[in-house]
Amino acid sequence: MEKQIDRLLEIMAILRSENGCPWDKKQTITSLRPYIIEEAFETVEALDSFDRNDRDSVDNLKKELGDLLLQVVFVSQMANEEKLFNFEDVAKSLSDKLTVRHPHVFGDDTADTSEEVLEKWNQIKKQKENKKYLLDGIPIAMPAINLSQRYASRASTVGFDWEKWEDVLDKVEEEKTELLEAIEIGEKEEVEHELGDLLFAVINLGRKLGIDSEKALKSCAGRFKQRFDKMEDINPDFVDERKSIRELEDLWQSAKKELKNS
C-alpha cells in the first residue's frame, strides 16, 4: 500500500513540476475548492447507490474515493511547495487525532456503546481543539439539512434531546400551529422563522426514527421527477397547455399508477 501512496505522491509532484501539466501547474490551494465539493458530492452519490454485489457499483465507489483522495494529495503538494506542510504531515495529524479521540481503544478509558463513543468524542474534540462551544467546528457551509442533523445529534450527546420520537411529533404539531399563526399575521420574516422551526423539528423527527432526512428528501425529489417525467410521457402537450389543477392532479395520479404497475 505504501508503494501505491508513494507512486501517487510522485505523480502529483511531476504534474506540478516545470515540465508537468499546464492546468495542474496553474492551480492554487484555494482554486480547488469547487472540485473538492464536487468530488465529495460524487462520492456521496456513489455511496447512496452502492451495491456490494454489483461489481460496477463497487468499482464506481473505488473510483470516486480515488478522485476525492486526489484533492487531498493535490492540496498537500501545493502546500509542500510553499513549505507549509506536506502529505506526511496531513497523515500524521489524522493519526494523532484518531488515537487521541479513541482513548477507549488506545488508552485506559472505556466505552461500551456507540452513544458513549460519540459523547466522549465530542467532549475530547471541544477540549483538544480549544472550542468555546460544543457545537463549534461543524462547517456551516454544509447543506442546511445536514447541518441541522449534526447540530441536533451533537447536542443529544449531553442529553439535550427528546426521549422518544412521539415527543418530537408533538413538537412538529406545535411548530405547525405557530407557522399558521405567523401566516395569518402576514409578516414574511416571522413566517420564515417559523417555517425554519418546523423544518428543524421534522429533521429531528427523522433523526429519532433513525432516518437520514437529507437522503429521505433526495429520494422524494427523485420520485417527484420520475412521476413528473411520466406525466409528460402520458401527455407531452400538458407543459405547453394551461391545464386546470384538477386535470394535472388526474394526470399525476395516472403517472403514479403506471410507475407502480411497471
C-alpha positions as CSV (number, residue, x, y, z in Angstrom):
1,M,0.0,0.0,0.0
2,E,2.8,2.4,0.8
3,K,4.3,1.9,-2.6
4,Q,1.0,3.0,-4.2
5,I,0.8,6.1,-2.0
6,D,4.4,6.9,-2.8
7,R,3.6,6.4,-6.5
8,L,0.6,8.7,-6.2
9,L,2.6,11.5,-4.5
10,E,5.4,11.2,-7.1
11,I,2.8,11.5,-10.0
12,M,1.3,14.6,-8.3
13,A,4.8,16.2,-7.9
14,I,5.6,15.5,-11.6
15,L,2.3,17.0,-12.7
16,R,3.2,20.2,-10.8
17,S,6.8,20.3,-12.0
18,E,8.3,22.6,-14.6
19,N,7.6,20.0,-17.4
20,G,4.3,18.9,-15.9
21,C,0.6,19.7,-16.9
22,P,-0.2,23.3,-17.6
23,W,-3.6,23.0,-15.9
24,D,-2.2,21.4,-12.8
25,K,0.6,23.9,-12.6
26,K,-1.9,26.8,-12.8
27,Q,-3.9,25.7,-9.7
28,T,-3.6,27.2,-6.3
29,I,-4.6,25.9,-2.9
30,T,-7.9,27.8,-2.9
31,S,-8.7,27.3,-6.6
32,L,-9.5,23.6,-5.9
33,R,-12.5,24.4,-3.7
34,P,-15.2,23.8,-6.2
35,Y,-13.6,20.5,-7.3
36,I,-13.3,19.3,-3.7
37,I,-17.1,20.0,-3.2
38,E,-18.0,18.3,-6.5
39,E,-15.9,15.2,-5.7
40,A,-17.4,15.0,-2.2
41,F,-20.9,15.0,-3.6
42,E,-20.0,12.4,-6.3
43,T,-18.6,10.2,-3.6
44,V,-21.8,10.5,-1.6
45,E,-23.8,9.7,-4.7
46,A,-21.7,6.6,-5.2
47,L,-22.4,5.6,-1.6
48,D,-26.1,6.2,-2.0
49,S,-26.3,3.7,-4.9
50,F,-23.7,1.3,-3.5
51,D,-24.4,-2.4,-4.0
52,R,-21.6,-4.7,-2.8
53,N,-23.0,-7.4,-5.0
54,D,-22.6,-5.3,-8.2
55,R,-19.1,-5.1,-9.5
56,D,-19.8,-1.9,-11.4
57,S,-21.1,-0.3,-8.2
58,V,-18.0,-1.4,-6.2
59,D,-15.7,-0.1,-8.9
60,N,-17.5,3.2,-9.1
61,L,-17.2,3.8,-5.4
62,K,-13.5,3.0,-5.6
63,K,-13.1,5.5,-8.4
64,E,-14.9,8.3,-6.6
65,L,-12.9,7.7,-3.4
66,G,-9.8,8.0,-5.6
67,D,-11.0,11.3,-7.1
68,L,-11.6,12.6,-3.6
69,L,-8.2,11.5,-2.4
70,L,-6.7,13.3,-5.4
71,Q,-7.9,16.6,-4.0
72,V,-6.1,15.9,-0.7
73,V,-2.9,14.9,-2.5
74,F,-3.2,17.9,-4.8
75,V,-3.6,20.5,-2.0
76,S,-0.9,18.8,0.1
77,Q,1.6,19.0,-2.9
78,M,0.9,22.7,-3.3
79,A,1.3,23.3,0.4
80,N,4.6,21.4,0.3
81,E,5.8,23.7,-2.5
82,E,5.1,26.7,-0.2
83,K,6.8,24.9,2.7
84,L,3.6,25.0,4.7
85,F,3.0,21.2,5.2
86,N,3.1,18.0,3.2
87,F,1.0,14.9,2.8
88,E,3.0,13.2,5.5
89,D,2.0,16.0,7.9
90,V,-1.6,15.5,6.9
91,A,-1.5,11.8,7.6
92,K,0.3,12.3,10.9
93,S,-2.2,14.9,12.0
94,L,-5.0,12.5,11.3
95,S,-3.3,9.5,13.0
96,D,-2.7,11.7,16.1
97,K,-6.3,12.8,16.1
98,L,-7.7,9.3,15.9
99,T,-5.6,8.0,18.7
100,V,-6.4,10.9,21.0
101,R,-10.1,10.7,20.2
102,H,-10.2,6.9,20.9
103,P,-8.9,6.6,24.4
104,H,-11.2,3.6,24.9
105,V,-9.1,1.8,22.2
106,F,-5.6,3.3,22.5
107,G,-5.8,4.3,26.2
108,D,-7.2,3.3,29.5
109,D,-10.7,4.7,29.1
110,T,-13.8,2.6,28.4
111,A,-16.8,2.9,26.1
112,D,-19.3,0.1,25.6
113,T,-21.8,1.7,23.2
114,S,-21.7,3.9,20.1
115,E,-23.5,6.6,22.1
116,E,-20.8,6.6,24.7
117,V,-18.2,6.9,22.0
118,L,-19.9,9.9,20.4
119,E,-20.3,11.6,23.8
120,K,-16.6,11.2,24.6
121,W,-15.5,12.1,21.0
122,N,-17.4,15.5,21.2
123,Q,-16.1,16.3,24.6
124,I,-12.5,15.5,23.6
125,K,-12.8,17.5,20.4
126,K,-14.0,20.5,22.4
127,Q,-11.2,20.3,24.8
128,K,-8.3,19.4,22.4
129,E,-9.3,21.8,19.7
130,N,-10.0,24.6,22.2
131,K,-13.6,25.1,21.1
132,K,-15.6,27.6,23.1
133,Y,-18.9,25.9,22.5
134,L,-19.9,22.2,21.9
135,L,-21.4,23.0,18.5
136,D,-18.3,24.8,17.2
137,G,-16.3,23.1,14.5
138,I,-19.3,21.9,12.4
139,P,-18.9,23.5,9.0
140,I,-21.7,25.9,8.3
141,A,-21.1,25.5,4.6
142,M,-22.8,22.1,4.8
143,P,-26.3,21.8,3.3
144,A,-28.9,23.0,5.8
145,I,-30.4,19.6,6.4
146,N,-27.0,18.1,7.2
147,L,-26.1,21.0,9.4
148,S,-29.3,20.7,11.3
149,Q,-28.8,17.0,11.8
150,R,-25.3,17.5,13.0
151,Y,-26.2,20.2,15.5
152,A,-29.1,18.2,16.9
153,S,-27.0,15.0,17.1
154,R,-24.1,16.6,18.9
155,A,-26.5,18.4,21.3
156,S,-28.0,15.0,22.1
157,T,-24.7,13.7,23.4
158,V,-25.1,15.8,26.5
159,G,-28.7,14.8,27.0
160,F,-30.4,17.7,25.2
161,D,-32.9,15.5,23.3
162,W,-36.4,14.2,23.3
163,E,-36.8,10.8,25.0
164,K,-38.9,9.3,22.2
165,W,-40.0,10.0,18.6
166,E,-43.6,10.6,19.7
167,D,-42.4,13.7,21.7
168,V,-40.8,15.1,18.5
169,L,-44.1,14.6,16.7
170,D,-45.8,16.8,19.3
171,K,-43.1,19.4,18.6
172,V,-43.8,19.2,14.9
173,E,-47.5,19.9,15.6
174,E,-46.6,22.8,17.9
175,E,-44.3,24.4,15.2
176,K,-47.0,23.8,12.6
177,T,-49.5,25.8,14.7
178,E,-47.0,28.6,15.2
179,L,-46.4,28.7,11.5
180,L,-50.1,29.1,10.7
181,E,-50.3,31.9,13.3
182,A,-47.4,33.7,11.6
183,I,-49.0,33.2,8.2
184,E,-52.2,34.8,9.5
185,I,-50.2,37.8,10.8
186,G,-48.5,38.1,7.4
187,E,-45.0,39.2,8.4
188,K,-42.6,37.4,6.0
189,E,-39.7,37.3,8.4
190,E,-41.8,35.7,11.1
191,V,-43.2,33.2,8.6
192,E,-39.6,32.3,7.5
193,H,-38.6,31.9,11.1
194,E,-41.5,29.6,12.0
195,L,-41.1,27.6,8.8
196,G,-37.4,27.1,9.7
197,D,-38.5,25.9,13.2
198,L,-41.0,23.4,11.6
199,L,-38.4,22.1,9.2
200,F,-35.9,21.7,12.1
201,A,-38.5,19.8,14.1
202,V,-39.2,17.4,11.1
203,I,-35.5,16.8,10.7
204,N,-35.3,15.9,14.4
205,L,-38.2,13.5,13.9
206,G,-36.3,11.8,11.2
207,R,-33.2,11.6,13.5
208,K,-35.2,10.0,16.3
209,L,-36.6,7.5,13.8
210,G,-33.1,6.7,12.5
211,I,-33.8,8.3,9.2
212,D,-31.3,10.5,7.3
213,S,-33.5,13.5,6.3
214,E,-31.2,14.5,3.5
215,K,-31.4,11.1,2.0
216,A,-35.2,10.9,2.5
217,L,-35.7,14.3,0.9
218,K,-33.5,13.5,-2.0
219,S,-35.4,10.2,-2.6
220,C,-38.6,12.2,-2.5
221,A,-37.3,14.7,-5.1
222,G,-36.2,11.7,-7.3
223,R,-39.7,10.2,-7.1
224,F,-41.2,13.6,-7.9
225,K,-39.1,13.9,-11.0
226,Q,-39.8,10.4,-12.1
227,R,-43.6,10.9,-11.8
228,F,-43.5,14.3,-13.5
229,D,-41.5,12.8,-16.3
230,K,-44.1,10.1,-16.6
231,M,-46.8,12.8,-16.8
232,E,-45.0,14.2,-19.9
233,D,-44.8,10.7,-21.3
234,I,-48.5,10.3,-21.0
235,N,-49.4,13.7,-22.2
236,P,-46.4,15.6,-23.8
237,D,-48.5,18.6,-24.5
238,F,-49.5,19.5,-20.9
239,V,-46.4,21.5,-20.3
240,D,-47.3,23.9,-23.1
241,E,-51.0,24.0,-22.3
242,R,-52.7,25.7,-19.4
243,K,-54.4,22.7,-17.7
244,S,-56.5,23.1,-14.6
245,I,-55.2,21.8,-11.3
246,R,-57.8,19.1,-11.4
247,E,-56.6,17.8,-14.8
248,L,-53.0,18.0,-13.6
249,E,-53.8,16.0,-10.5
250,D,-55.6,13.3,-12.5
251,L,-52.5,13.2,-14.8
252,W,-50.3,12.9,-11.7
253,Q,-52.3,10.0,-10.3
254,S,-52.2,8.2,-13.7
255,A,-48.4,8.6,-13.7
256,K,-48.1,7.2,-10.2
257,K,-50.3,4.3,-11.2
258,E,-48.3,3.5,-14.3
259,L,-45.0,3.6,-12.4
260,K,-46.3,1.4,-9.7
261,N,-47.5,-1.2,-12.2
262,S,-44.4,-1.1,-14.3
